[in-house]
Amino acid sequence: MRHYLTSTPESSHRPPPSPPAVHVCPPHQHSSNLHLSLPHWLPSNLTQTHITFSDTHTSLCFSQYTSVSVSLYLGQKKGRRGSYLIRIPYPYNVICTREMHAKNRLPSSGHNTPSPPASPLRSPRLRHPRSGKSAARFGLGVNRSFTQRVAWIVLSFLLRRQGVFLFAPLLYISGMLFYMGTVSFDVVPDVIKARRAPGSVYRSPELYSKLRHEMDADNSTSDAMSTIWKHAKGGDWRPCINKFSGGLPESNGYIYVEANGGLNQQRTSICNAVAVAGYLNATLVIPNFHFHSIWRDPSKFSDIYDEEFFVKTLENNVRVVDTVPGYLMERFDRNLTNVFNFRIKAWAPVQYYKDTVLPRLLEEKFIRISPFANRLSFDAPPEVQRLRCLANYEALRFSSPLLTMGQTLVSRMKERSANNGGKYISVHLRFEEDMVAFSCCVYDGGAKERDDMIAARERGWKGKFTKPGRVLRPGANRVNGKCPLTPLEVGLMLRGMGFDKSTSIFLASGRIYDSERHMAPLLEMFPLLQTKEMLASAEELAPFKNYSSRMAAIDYTVCLHSEVFVTTQGGNFPHFLLGHRRYLFNGHSKTIRPDKRKLAVYFDNPKIGWRTFKRHMLSMRAHSDSKGIELKRPNDSIYSFPCPNCMCHGNKTEDSRTTSTP
């Protein structure tokens, strides 16, 4: 509701410190007249008075005749020089008087009681508007165009509703998440497909075709095997594990664990079980290996490890038996299912075993823990870590048949590497059908590959990848380094790192997916490549052929003694080898761990030249060398980082230290 009074100003006047009172007489409901009684200090020849009522205050004024807050604008007509704009800050007391009776919806007491002044405006701009040209720009007190009015309304709304700026980023992020969760990358428009992220497409065959000629013509890589490790000589760590001598106190009871997973996950369970048993002063029953639906290996502990050597090595530190005494089993009707089973959360601290497991052990004298892999925190006291080191690096030795077969293949690899002083490279390649299917990555196999992967996912993980809302993003997986390297990509990487055709390679792998097609380029780049099936006869491998854990144990032995170990996908196998090789090679893992995010970008760039590609690969090789010697941080795996818990540095060069029990 706006009313105007016009006159001509002569001089500027400043408002008094306290808000003045303006007497407003409300008009008749059918009249537009408004009577004002202005303070005496206002100029008699003022140009314009602009009074604005809010809806709530206006209705209250005309119904209850109470005090409301208003804004009073004073200014000159448009176009006059020396114009000024005065705004009297509110609270502005407006006293309403009744000349004519208007409809009153609310009962009145008959007395005019002023209401408290309204809260001041939140924005300083609204309390102290600009003067001069700024006022004229926004049309304050002058005739405004339609565009100016719209702009002023929008600006006023934003300034009065500053919370909009706080919610805008949240609304944007929510919208993007909703959009990304409902759109598949497989059905995006062609315009977007043309601008895919670098590294999101498998183009390694194109790169190989382009670089092959320059690669074969490069003769500057003949000494790569002898110069690859520059930091290894600086490592002076030695195995250093305390071995107690003397008797053990009376046992608190028996612990039976079930180790699940493949070869090295079972190894984790064994070492953790030794540590828990020693910490609780319990007797450990030889762990039972759980039959896994994927590994499908029924092997027992004695089929893979030398059980007698295991018990003998630990005899002064932890009691280990192969069976539970008969009198104790009779309490449970000779049925293991009647024995209390602890369901322990992953990475439980040792304090949990002391506070929760030990009391039940003392009461029952026999407990089960199943499953047991990864049920003990890596951040443990030195005594617990010592037992882990003793179990992993000293007590666990492969059974005689496996150890003999593994050492035989190591000797044969060294014979085939005579041109490099008996040094060879071992590569752990994870390009089996189930690994490719689980990664949800796309290669160059076309419709056949797509059908094979769908069938493999349904066979191994029924319904996991076809749940409603599940979107497969192979491009994103490749950019993030989650796609298994193909044999061709491994070959390109190693040639770029300086290894030529004369390099001997041992390939540790399961059954390669579409091996005839994928292995051909790797054999072209490294004709001296060998696998255990190529090094040993079918008769030699027959006792281990249908047992995945036993075959993995042979691969483990050959990789352990290689000059260079290359890991391509991660997992328990390379993690254990990292630590075991550090334990054997003065603290240095002698392992190449490529940055697969960077590799994805290089392989997806057919325009890259051989020199540039080689420079990147040599840098990646040097980075692996510098990271070869690393110390364990609190939450790191002691099976990958044995220093300093399992090894001594400096002048402590003895292989082990023997101490007496206190």
Summary of the structure (lengths in Angstrom):
residues: 662
radius of gyration: 40.8
end to end distance: 94.9
largest distance: 118.4
contacts: 1957
relative contact order: 0.11
helix: 42%
strand: 12%
